[in-house]
Amino acid sequence: MKKNNSKPQAYQESWNKAVSIDMEMAVLGAALLGSEAFKTVMMECHEEWFYDVRHQKQFRCYKKYYDLGNTKTDLIIATEWLKQDGLLDELGGQTYLSEQLDKVTTDAHTENYLRSVKDFYYRREFLKSVLRIYQDPMNKDLMEGIIESYQDSQTSSESDTKILKKRVIADMENILKKRTHGYYDTGFEKFDRSFNGMMPGNLITWGARPGVGKSSMMLKIAMRFARAGQSVLYFTTEMSYEETFMRMLTMSTGIENWHFRKRFYKTEHTKKVMDACKIFFNWDMYFNDKPSPTIADVRGGIVSTKCKLVIFDYLQRAEFGEGDNKAQKTGAFVKQLKNLCREFGIVGFVGAQLNRETDHFNTRQRPQLADLKDSGDIEQESDKVVLMWKKNKKDKDKNPLVPDAELIKPIECIIAKNRSGLSDVSEQFIFREQQMSFEEWDKNNLDVGYRQEDLLYDPQNIMEPESKEKSDTELIGVDDDKTGK
């Protein structure tokens, strides 16, 4: 049978859809955003994935210098490499490299860009195979080769499956280095010993009954993130922005909350408020007070703010969409929230309600993971779960660990789940109702915290390091050189 060398019109139309120059530019642009993104592209990408010959040469140049031990690059370094290899003018100069950078929103999408470029490559290979069959339909060897190629394309790529022998040396060097970013503490010293910190990709659930103080706890930790120079996005579903801002001022100044609500101030309050606001001005905090945000709202907020901590307060007020089964919808929302934390490399906090039955617990009973309201997926998807509990007023404890005092609540924070630390342990806190603020309980100094004069904080206590020797980086992990000072 005579071989047909023609190409059907549909082939060219399909071929045009199997090419994305913008996506190839995004991959090469992501490689210039930092050492981690550069390593990812060099280790997981292949030269033949690029359709544009210029991009193949550019990747080959980067790979050469990477194999020589260069693990860091940026626009200036890459420009010099390409200039040395005589490729800069062919690509279009430094201007073209800048255009590649403009295609990238964040290095968190690097693996998504790689996956898309790989998919386009296999589409083109498939189309080439289809054309060969069209031109020579009786060639059995050709058919077997196409089937084998298709099976290879269905195998998980290196962007999905991490090959140990290709990563172990780089990972060993990274693990043995002193951590300078990407690890965060709550700022509560005793609690952090058991909690063992938070890492990008973690989702932490704070469960409590209404009025216990989970919103205040999450807000206080958010303020510590912001003080350390980290970007924070806060979804305040049950409070307006104004209410949240008043809480921040109360926590920072020690001025009782009712002064802000009634606009009734003393002379000394003005300076405290002004000092606090001067410090707030340098913080990178964003608030969304939409009553019922969707998961799309959360994703949009993360992308636009490039936050390192996202807080959703609280889960039961989310907009889940249509459907009758609330447990399934709640579970789906939590899964999507966890996926966002991993995709963008951020820490996520979500507030959740506990079931009403916990209101009737006696002194010996404590809430458990099963007491989280609406869905078992909450505990399954969370990396850490903290259950905040205060004793039932009707059930008097004869020997309380934290004695009762006016306007002060003893709160027990139970670490019910912890993938990276101790679990089934608890720490005692006190919650100052008028100052909306938490402190760790110190049994060796029972009087501290109960004297009225101690309630008037100086803003320095919350928003500045305790001493010159102890920097923000030591108080809480910092993801870059930005310290917020």
N, C-alpha and C positions, 0 to 999 in steps of 0.2 A: 504493500500500500504506500502510495506516495505521501511524503511528509508535507504537512500544510504549514507554511511559514507566516501566514497572516495572523493579525491580532484582532479579536472581536472588539467592537466599540465599548461593550460593557466592561471589558478588561481595563481599558484606560480610565474609565469613570471610577471603577473600584480602586485602581492604583492611586488616583488622586486623593482618595479618602484614607489611604493607608500611609500618608506622609504628614507629619506635623513638625515643621521647622521650629515653630514657637516652643514646642515641648522639648526639642533637642537643645534649644537655646536655654531653656529653664534648667535643664540638667547641668549644663556647663556653667551657667550662672550660679547655681546652688553650690557648686564646688568651690567658689570663691568666698563663701560666707563664713567659713570657719574650718578648723581642723577636722571636726567630726564629720561634717558634710563632705569635705574633700576626701577623707578616708572612705566614706560610704560609696561615693561615686567611683573612686579608683579601684575599690575591691569588688564591687558588685556589677559594674557596667562593662560592656564589651564594645570594642571599636566598631564591629560590624553592625551594631544596633543603630548607628547613625546613618541616615540616608544622605545627608549633605557631605560631600567629600571634604569640605573645609572643616567640618565638625569632626570627622574621623581623624584628620591630621592634628587638630587641636587636642583631642583626647589623647592621641598617641604621644604628643609632646608632654602633656601633663603626666601621663603614666610613666614616661621615661624618668622624669625628675622625681616622681614618687618612689619608683623602684631604687633610686639612688639614695633614698633616705630622707627626702624632703616631705614632711608630713603637714606642713603649714603653707598656706598660700592666701593671697588676696589679689586685688586688681593690679597693684604695682608689681608684685612678684610674678604673677602670670604674664604680665606685659613683657617683663624682662626675659622670661623663658622663651616666649614666642619670638621675641626679637633675636635672641641668640640662635634660634633654629631657623631663622629666616622666614617665619610664617606670619608675622604680625601684619605686614602690608597686604598679604594675600587674604587674610581674614577681614580686613577693613579697618585695621588700626585699633587703638584703645577705645575708640568710640563704639565699635562693634561689641567689645567686651562689656562696656557700660550698658549697652542695649540688652545683653544677656542677663546682666544683674537686674535690670528693670523688669524682667519677666518673672522674677521670683518674689513672692510675698514673704516667705519665711523658710528657713532651712528645715523646719519640721515636715515640709512636704517633699523632701528630697526623694524618699523611697517611692512616693506616689508618682513623681515625675519619671523615675527610673522604670517603674512598672509600666507606665504608659508608653515610653519609648520602646521598651522590650515588646509590648503587645503590637505596636505598629510594625516593628521589624518582622515579627512572625506573620503578620497579615501579608506583608509584601512577599515573604518566602512562600506562603500558601498560594498567593496569586501567581507567582512564578511557576509553581508546580501545576496549577490549573492550566496555565498557558502551555506548558510542556505536554500535558495530557491532550489538550486540544489539538496541538500540532502533531503528536505522535501517539495516538490512543492505543496502539497494539504493543507498546513497549512495557513488558512485565517488570523488568528491572527498575524502570522508572517508577512504576506504581509502588513497588516494595520500598523504594527509597523515600517516597512521599509519605507512606504510612509511618515509617520509622521517624521521619522528621516531625510529623504531627504528634507522635507520642512524646518526643523530646520537648515539644512546645508546651505540652500539658503538665510536664514535670515542674515542681516548684523551683523557681529560680533562686539564685543566691540572695536576692533582695528579700525573699520570704524565709529562706532557710539559711541560717548562719552556719557555715562550715568551720568547725573548730580548728582544724589544722591551719586554716588561712587567717584565723583571727587571734589565736592563742597568744602569740608574742606581743602583738599590739595591745591586747586586752590585759596581759600581765603587766606591761609597763604602765598602763593607765590605772590599774588597780593599786599598784604599789606607790603611785604618786600621792602626795598630800592633797586631799580634796580641797579645791578652791571654789567650787560652784556646785549647784544642783542638789544640795543637801540642806534641809531646813528643820529647825527645831521650833517648838511652840513658844519657847522663852520661859517656861515654868521648869525650873531646874530639877526638882525631884520627879516630876511627872515625865520629863524627857528621858530620864534614866531607864524607865520601863518602856516608854513609847518608842524610843530609838529612832527618832527623826522621820522625816518625810522626804521622798524623792520624786522627781518629775515622773508623771504617769500614775502616781498614787491617787486614789479616791478615798477620802476619809469621811465617814458618816458620824455625825453627832446626833444621838437620839436622846430625847427627853420629853417629859410632859410639859404642857404650856405653863409658862411662868417660872420655870426652873432656871433659865438663863442661857440657853444654848445660843441664842442670837448674840448676846453680850460676849460670850466666850469666843465665838467665831470672829466677831468684830475686833476684839482685843488682839487676837492673833493676827488678823489682817492688818491692824495698825502697826504691829511689830514688823511684818513683812515690808510695809511701805516705808517705815523708818529705816530699814536696811537697804533701801534703794530698789526694791522690787515692785513691779507693776501689779496692781490688784484690781480685779473686777468683781463687784459685789452686786448680786441680784437680791434686792430688799423687797420681797413680794408682799409682805404684810405691813410694811412701814413705808412712809414716804421718804424722799431724800432728806427733807428738813428734819424729820424725827431722827433719822440715822445720824445726821450731822450734830444734832443736840446731844446724842449719846456720846459721840466722839469727844465733844467738848467737856461733857461731864467726866468721862474717864480720864481725860488729860489734865483737867484743872482741879478736880476734886470738888467743884461747885455742885451742890445738890441739884438734881435734875429739875425739880419743881421751879427753880429760879429761871431756867430757860423757857419752860412751858408757859409760865405766867409773866415773863419779861419783868421780873422783880429782882433788881441787882443791888448789891452793896458796892461801896466805893472801890474796895480792893478787887472786885471781880473783873473790872474793865481791863486792868493790866494782864491778869491771868488769861483772859479770853484772847487778847491781842497777841500775847506771847505764843499761845497755842496755835492761832491762825497763821502766824509767821512760819511756824514749823510745818503746818499742813500744806502751805503754799509750795513746799519743795517735794511733796509726796506725789507719787504717780498712782493715784486711786481713781477708779471709775465706778459709777453707780447706775444701776438700771432699776427703777422702781415700778416697772410695769407689773400690774397685779398678778397676772398669770402668764409668765413667759413660756415660749415653746423651746424645743431643743434647737430650732433654727435660730432663735434669738440668742441662745447661748453661744452657738458656733460663730455667728456674726460678731458678737461682742468680743470673743477671744481673738478672732482674726484682726479686728480693727484696733484693739488695745494692745495686742501682743503681750498679754498679761502672763505672770508666772504663777499666780494664784487666782482661781475662780471660786466664788462662794455662791451657792444657791440656797437661799433661806426663805422658805423651806420646801421640801419635796412635794408635800401634799397640795401645794398651791400651784403646781406646774400645770400647763395646758397640754393635755395628752392627746387631744384629737378625738375623733368619733370612736364609739365602741362601748360595750356594756361592762366588760370585765375590767374593773379598776385595778385589780392585782396584776394582770398581764400588762396593762398600759403603764402602770408604775414601774414594773420590772423592765419593760422595754426602754423607758426613759432613763433609768439608772444605767443600763447597759450602754446606751448611747453616750451618756455623760462620761462613763469610764473610758469609752473609746476615744472621746475628745481629749481626755487627759493624756492618753498614750500618744495620740496622733500629734498633738502640739507640744508634748513634753512639759506639761504643767502639773501643778498640784491642784486637786479639786476638793472642796469642802461641800457637803450637803447636809442640811438639817432635816431631821425626820422626827415624826411624832411617835410616841410609845402608846400602846393600847391602854384603855381606861382601867383595866384590871390592876395595873401597877399602883393606882391610887389607894388600893385597899391592902397593899402589902404591909406585913408587920415588920418589926425591927430586924428580924432575922432574915427576911426575904430581900432579894435584890433582883432588878430586872435582868433579863437574858436576851440573847439575840432574837429568840422567837417572839419577844414582846414588841419588836419593831412593827409599826402599823402598815398594813396594806399588801406587802409583798415580801416573799422569801428571797427574791432576787437582790434586795437591798444588802443583806448580809453576804450573799454570795459574790456580788460584784465589788464590794468594798474591800480595800486592802487593810483598812483599820476601821474598827467601830468602837466609839466611845459612848457609853450610856451614862447620862447625868441623872443622878437620883437624889432626892431629898426625902427625909423620913416623913411618914404620915403624922400630922400633928395630933391626931386622936390616939396614936399609939406611942405613949411616952416611953422613952428609953431611960432605964434607971441609971445606967453608967455611960452616958454619951461620950464619944471620943472628942467631939467638938461641942462645947457647952453653948446653950442658947444665949443670944444677946439681942437687944433691940436693934432692928434694921439690918441685922446680919443673918444670913442663912448659911447653915452648914450644907455643903454640896459634896456628894461623893461622885468622882469620875471613875467609872469602871471601864477598863480596857478589855472589852469582851472579845475582840478579834484583833490579831496583830500578826501580819505576815512577816514582819521583820524585827520582832522584839517579844517582850513578855506579854502574855494574855492572861485573863482571869485574875488580874490584879487591879487594885484601886488606889487612888490617891485622894486625900481629903483637901477640899478647898473651902474658902469662905467667900460668900457673895455679898458685897455691900450694896444694898438695894438703892440707896439714895445716890451712890456714885456709879451704879451700873457696872461694877468692876469686880473681877475675880482675883484672889490671892491664894497662894498655897498656905495651908495651915501648918504652923510650927508649934508642935506640942511643948517644945522646950522654952517657949516664950509666950505663955498663955495670955498675958495682958496686952501684948502688942496687937493693935488692930481694933481694940475695943474702946480706946480712949478717943474722945471726940476730936481732939486736936490732930490726931494722926490721920483723920479723914481728909484733911486739906492738903492734897498733893501739890507739889511743884511740878509743872509740866516736864521738867528735866528728868523726873523719875521714870516717865513712860517713854519719852521720845528721844532721849539722848543716852549714849553709853554711860554706865555708872562711873567709869574712870577713864583717864586718857589711855591707860594700858589696855583696856578692854574695848575693842572697836566693835562696830556693827557687825563686821564679818564674823566675830567670835560669838556674838549673841544669836545670830541666825545666818544660815547659809546664803551666800550671795552668788548669783549666776553670771556676773560679769564684773567689770571694774567699777561699775557705778555704785556708789555708797550712799547717795542721797544727801551728802554734805554740801 
